[in-house]
Amino acid sequence: SRIVVIYTTGSQATMDERNRQIAEIGASLIKHW
């Protein structure tokens, strides 16, 4: 569901904001691996 949020808000978010969201998701995936 988090990935969907990035796709829906990606067009409105700046590159830094988008990268930050991707970084948080990547960290979450690693923690719950």
PDB file of N, H, CA, C and O in Angstrom:
ATOM      1  N   SER A   1       0.842  -1.208   0.000  1.00  0.00           N
ATOM      2  CA  SER A   1       0.000   0.000   0.000  1.00  0.00           C
ATOM      3  C   SER A   1       0.876   1.257   0.000  1.00  0.00           C
ATOM      4  O   SER A   1       0.498   2.285  -0.561  1.00  0.00           O
ATOM      5  N   ARG A   2       2.038   1.165   0.628  1.00  0.00           N
ATOM      6  H   ARG A   2       2.345   0.329   1.084  1.00  0.00           H
ATOM      7  CA  ARG A   2       2.924   2.335   0.694  1.00  0.00           C
ATOM      8  C   ARG A   2       3.440   2.694  -0.692  1.00  0.00           C
ATOM      9  O   ARG A   2       3.578   3.871  -1.028  1.00  0.00           O
ATOM     10  N   ILE A   3       3.724   1.672  -1.490  1.00  0.00           N
ATOM     11  H   ILE A   3       3.612   0.717  -1.217  1.00  0.00           H
ATOM     12  CA  ILE A   3       4.228   1.929  -2.842  1.00  0.00           C
ATOM     13  C   ILE A   3       3.169   2.665  -3.660  1.00  0.00           C
ATOM     14  O   ILE A   3       3.503   3.550  -4.447  1.00  0.00           O
ATOM     15  N   VAL A   4       1.903   2.311  -3.484  1.00  0.00           N
ATOM     16  H   VAL A   4       1.631   1.591  -2.844  1.00  0.00           H
ATOM     17  CA  VAL A   4       0.819   2.963  -4.215  1.00  0.00           C
ATOM     18  C   VAL A   4       0.775   4.445  -3.858  1.00  0.00           C
ATOM     19  O   VAL A   4       0.529   5.288  -4.720  1.00  0.00           O
ATOM     20  N   VAL A   5       1.013   4.759  -2.591  1.00  0.00           N
ATOM     21  H   VAL A   5       1.213   4.074  -1.890  1.00  0.00           H
ATOM     22  CA  VAL A   5       0.991   6.152  -2.155  1.00  0.00           C
ATOM     23  C   VAL A   5       2.065   6.948  -2.886  1.00  0.00           C
ATOM     24  O   VAL A   5       1.834   8.091  -3.280  1.00  0.00           O
ATOM     25  N   ILE A   6       3.240   6.346  -3.068  1.00  0.00           N
ATOM     26  H   ILE A   6       3.428   5.417  -2.748  1.00  0.00           H
ATOM     27  CA  ILE A   6       4.317   7.045  -3.773  1.00  0.00           C
ATOM     28  C   ILE A   6       3.908   7.330  -5.211  1.00  0.00           C
ATOM     29  O   ILE A   6       4.154   8.422  -5.723  1.00  0.00           O
ATOM     30  N   TYR A   7       3.281   6.347  -5.868  1.00  0.00           N
ATOM     31  H   TYR A   7       3.081   5.460  -5.451  1.00  0.00           H
ATOM     32  CA  TYR A   7       2.892   6.541  -7.266  1.00  0.00           C
ATOM     33  C   TYR A   7       1.814   7.615  -7.388  1.00  0.00           C
ATOM     34  O   TYR A   7       1.827   8.389  -8.346  1.00  0.00           O
ATOM     35  N   THR A   8       0.884   7.678  -6.438  1.00  0.00           N
ATOM     36  H   THR A   8       0.873   7.049  -5.660  1.00  0.00           H
ATOM     37  CA  THR A   8      -0.208   8.635  -6.529  1.00  0.00           C
ATOM     38  C   THR A   8       0.270  10.043  -6.188  1.00  0.00           C
ATOM     39  O   THR A   8      -0.266  11.017  -6.716  1.00  0.00           O
ATOM     40  N   THR A   9       1.268  10.166  -5.314  1.00  0.00           N
ATOM     41  H   THR A   9       1.703   9.375  -4.885  1.00  0.00           H
ATOM     42  CA  THR A   9       1.733  11.487  -4.896  1.00  0.00           C
ATOM     43  C   THR A   9       3.041  11.855  -5.577  1.00  0.00           C
ATOM     44  O   THR A   9       3.534  12.969  -5.397  1.00  0.00           O
ATOM     45  N   GLY A  10       3.614  10.938  -6.359  1.00  0.00           N
ATOM     46  H   GLY A  10       3.213  10.033  -6.505  1.00  0.00           H
ATOM     47  CA  GLY A  10       4.905  11.185  -6.999  1.00  0.00           C
ATOM     48  C   GLY A  10       4.886  12.402  -7.895  1.00  0.00           C
ATOM     49  O   GLY A  10       5.851  13.165  -7.915  1.00  0.00           O
ATOM     50  N   SER A  11       3.805  12.605  -8.641  1.00  0.00           N
ATOM     51  H   SER A  11       3.020  11.985  -8.625  1.00  0.00           H
ATOM     52  CA  SER A  11       3.741  13.712  -9.585  1.00  0.00           C
ATOM     53  C   SER A  11       3.732  15.053  -8.857  1.00  0.00           C
ATOM     54  O   SER A  11       4.154  16.064  -9.419  1.00  0.00           O
ATOM     55  N   GLN A  12       3.256  15.071  -7.616  1.00  0.00           N
ATOM     56  H   GLN A  12       2.913  14.249  -7.160  1.00  0.00           H
ATOM     57  CA  GLN A  12       3.166  16.324  -6.870  1.00  0.00           C
ATOM     58  C   GLN A  12       4.378  16.537  -5.971  1.00  0.00           C
ATOM     59  O   GLN A  12       4.697  17.672  -5.615  1.00  0.00           O
ATOM     60  N   ALA A  13       5.060  15.443  -5.599  1.00  0.00           N
ATOM     61  H   ALA A  13       4.802  14.521  -5.888  1.00  0.00           H
ATOM     62  CA  ALA A  13       6.189  15.544  -4.682  1.00  0.00           C
ATOM     63  C   ALA A  13       7.459  15.936  -5.426  1.00  0.00           C
ATOM     64  O   ALA A  13       7.610  15.656  -6.615  1.00  0.00           O
ATOM     65  N   THR A  14       8.357  16.583  -4.714  1.00  0.00           N
ATOM     66  H   THR A  14       8.234  16.811  -3.748  1.00  0.00           H
ATOM     67  CA  THR A  14       9.644  16.934  -5.307  1.00  0.00           C
ATOM     68  C   THR A  14      10.542  15.702  -5.309  1.00  0.00           C
ATOM     69  O   THR A  14      10.222  14.693  -4.680  1.00  0.00           O
ATOM     70  N   MET A  15      11.662  15.787  -6.014  1.00  0.00           N
ATOM     71  H   MET A  15      11.921  16.606  -6.525  1.00  0.00           H
ATOM     72  CA  MET A  15      12.565  14.634  -6.077  1.00  0.00           C
ATOM     73  C   MET A  15      13.085  14.278  -4.684  1.00  0.00           C
ATOM     74  O   MET A  15      13.183  13.099  -4.344  1.00  0.00           O
ATOM     75  N   ASP A  16      13.416  15.280  -3.882  1.00  0.00           N
ATOM     76  H   ASP A  16      13.337  16.238  -4.158  1.00  0.00           H
ATOM     77  CA  ASP A  16      13.925  15.009  -2.533  1.00  0.00           C
ATOM     78  C   ASP A  16      12.870  14.311  -1.694  1.00  0.00           C
ATOM     79  O   ASP A  16      13.169  13.350  -0.986  1.00  0.00           O
ATOM     80  N   GLU A  17      11.644  14.790  -1.773  1.00  0.00           N
ATOM     81  H   GLU A  17      11.401  15.571  -2.348  1.00  0.00           H
ATOM     82  CA  GLU A  17      10.559  14.183  -1.006  1.00  0.00           C
ATOM     83  C   GLU A  17      10.337  12.754  -1.465  1.00  0.00           C
ATOM     84  O   GLU A  17      10.150  11.856  -0.644  1.00  0.00           O
ATOM     85  N   ARG A  18      10.357  12.540  -2.771  1.00  0.00           N
ATOM     86  H   ARG A  18      10.509  13.269  -3.438  1.00  0.00           H
ATOM     87  CA  ARG A  18      10.137  11.193  -3.312  1.00  0.00           C
ATOM     88  C   ARG A  18      11.252  10.255  -2.870  1.00  0.00           C
ATOM     89  O   ARG A  18      11.000   9.118  -2.473  1.00  0.00           O
ATOM     90  N   ASN A  19      12.500  10.749  -2.944  1.00  0.00           N
ATOM     91  H   ASN A  19      12.704  11.673  -3.267  1.00  0.00           H
ATOM     92  CA  ASN A  19      13.633   9.916  -2.522  1.00  0.00           C
ATOM     93  C   ASN A  19      13.534   9.584  -1.039  1.00  0.00           C
ATOM     94  O   ASN A  19      13.885   8.478  -0.627  1.00  0.00           O
ATOM     95  N   ARG A  20      13.056  10.536  -0.232  1.00  0.00           N
ATOM     96  H   ARG A  20      12.771  11.434  -0.568  1.00  0.00           H
ATOM     97  CA  ARG A  20      12.936  10.305   1.206  1.00  0.00           C
ATOM     98  C   ARG A  20      11.912   9.218   1.476  1.00  0.00           C
ATOM     99  O   ARG A  20      12.138   8.350   2.319  1.00  0.00           O
ATOM    100  N   GLN A  21      10.792   9.252   0.774  1.00  0.00           N
ATOM    101  H   GLN A  21      10.608   9.957   0.089  1.00  0.00           H
ATOM    102  CA  GLN A  21       9.758   8.244   0.959  1.00  0.00           C
ATOM    103  C   GLN A  21      10.278   6.872   0.554  1.00  0.00           C
ATOM    104  O   GLN A  21      10.037   5.882   1.246  1.00  0.00           O
ATOM    105  N   ILE A  22      10.988   6.812  -0.564  1.00  0.00           N
ATOM    106  H   ILE A  22      11.184   7.616  -1.127  1.00  0.00           H
ATOM    107  CA  ILE A  22      11.545   5.536  -1.029  1.00  0.00           C
ATOM    108  C   ILE A  22      12.558   5.020  -0.010  1.00  0.00           C
ATOM    109  O   ILE A  22      12.608   3.820   0.259  1.00  0.00           O
ATOM    110  N   ALA A  23      13.362   5.913   0.556  1.00  0.00           N
ATOM    111  H   ALA A  23      13.322   6.888   0.337  1.00  0.00           H
ATOM    112  CA  ALA A  23      14.364   5.507   1.540  1.00  0.00           C
ATOM    113  C   ALA A  23      13.685   4.930   2.778  1.00  0.00           C
ATOM    114  O   ALA A  23      14.151   3.933   3.331  1.00  0.00           O
ATOM    115  N   GLU A  24      12.583   5.550   3.222  1.00  0.00           N
ATOM    116  H   GLU A  24      12.205   6.360   2.773  1.00  0.00           H
ATOM    117  CA  GLU A  24      11.870   5.058   4.400  1.00  0.00           C
ATOM    118  C   GLU A  24      11.287   3.684   4.134  1.00  0.00           C
ATOM    119  O   GLU A  24      11.349   2.802   4.991  1.00  0.00           O
ATOM    120  N   ILE A  25      10.717   3.499   2.945  1.00  0.00           N
ATOM    121  H   ILE A  25      10.666   4.215   2.250  1.00  0.00           H
ATOM    122  CA  ILE A  25      10.134   2.205   2.597  1.00  0.00           C
ATOM    123  C   ILE A  25      11.226   1.147   2.521  1.00  0.00           C
ATOM    124  O   ILE A  25      11.042   0.026   2.995  1.00  0.00           O
ATOM    125  N   GLY A  26      12.357   1.500   1.929  1.00  0.00           N
ATOM    126  H   GLY A  26      12.506   2.410   1.544  1.00  0.00           H
ATOM    127  CA  GLY A  26      13.465   0.553   1.841  1.00  0.00           C
ATOM    128  C   GLY A  26      13.911   0.133   3.233  1.00  0.00           C
ATOM    129  O   GLY A  26      14.181  -1.045   3.469  1.00  0.00           O
ATOM    130  N   ALA A  27      13.991   1.094   4.162  1.00  0.00           N
ATOM    131  H   ALA A  27      13.772   2.050   3.970  1.00  0.00           H
ATOM    132  CA  ALA A  27      14.398   0.777   5.528  1.00  0.00           C
ATOM    133  C   ALA A  27      13.364  -0.129   6.190  1.00  0.00           C
ATOM    134  O   ALA A  27      13.726  -1.056   6.915  1.00  0.00           O
ATOM    135  N   SER A  28      12.088   0.131   5.949  1.00  0.00           N
ATOM    136  H   SER A  28      11.794   0.884   5.360  1.00  0.00           H
ATOM    137  CA  SER A  28      11.028  -0.686   6.540  1.00  0.00           C
ATOM    138  C   SER A  28      11.094  -2.112   6.022  1.00  0.00           C
ATOM    139  O   SER A  28      10.932  -3.064   6.785  1.00  0.00           O
ATOM    140  N   LEU A  29      11.336  -2.262   4.711  1.00  0.00           N
ATOM    141  H   LEU A  29      11.468  -1.488   4.091  1.00  0.00           H
ATOM    142  CA  LEU A  29      11.418  -3.603   4.129  1.00  0.00           C
ATOM    143  C   LEU A  29      12.581  -4.375   4.743  1.00  0.00           C
ATOM    144  O   LEU A  29      12.468  -5.571   5.010  1.00  0.00           O
ATOM    145  N   ILE A  30      13.706  -3.682   4.966  1.00  0.00           N
ATOM    146  H   ILE A  30      13.798  -2.710   4.749  1.00  0.00           H
ATOM    147  CA  ILE A  30      14.874  -4.346   5.556  1.00  0.00           C
ATOM    148  C   ILE A  30      14.571  -4.750   6.999  1.00  0.00           C
ATOM    149  O   ILE A  30      14.945  -5.844   7.423  1.00  0.00           O
ATOM    150  N   LYS A  31      13.902  -3.889   7.752  1.00  0.00           N
ATOM    151  H   LYS A  31      13.598  -3.001   7.408  1.00  0.00           H
ATOM    152  CA  LYS A  31      13.607  -4.184   9.156  1.00  0.00           C
ATOM    153  C   LYS A  31      12.676  -5.376   9.279  1.00  0.00           C
ATOM    154  O   LYS A  31      12.838  -6.198  10.181  1.00  0.00           O
ATOM    155  N   HIS A  32      11.705  -5.482   8.385  1.00  0.00           N
ATOM    156  H   HIS A  32      11.573  -4.814   7.652  1.00  0.00           H
ATOM    157  CA  HIS A  32      10.702  -6.549   8.471  1.00  0.00           C
ATOM    158  C   HIS A  32      11.080  -7.764   7.647  1.00  0.00           C
ATOM    159  O   HIS A  32      10.282  -8.692   7.517  1.00  0.00           O
ATOM    160  N   TRP A  33      12.300  -7.777   7.079  1.00  0.00           N
ATOM    161  H   TRP A  33      12.948  -7.022   7.184  1.00  0.00           H
ATOM    162  CA  TRP A  33      12.697  -8.902   6.242  1.00  0.00           C
ATOM    163  C   TRP A  33      12.794 -10.163   7.081  1.00  0.00           C
ATOM    164  O   TRP A  33      13.118 -11.229   6.557  1.00  0.00           O
TER     165      TRP A  33
END
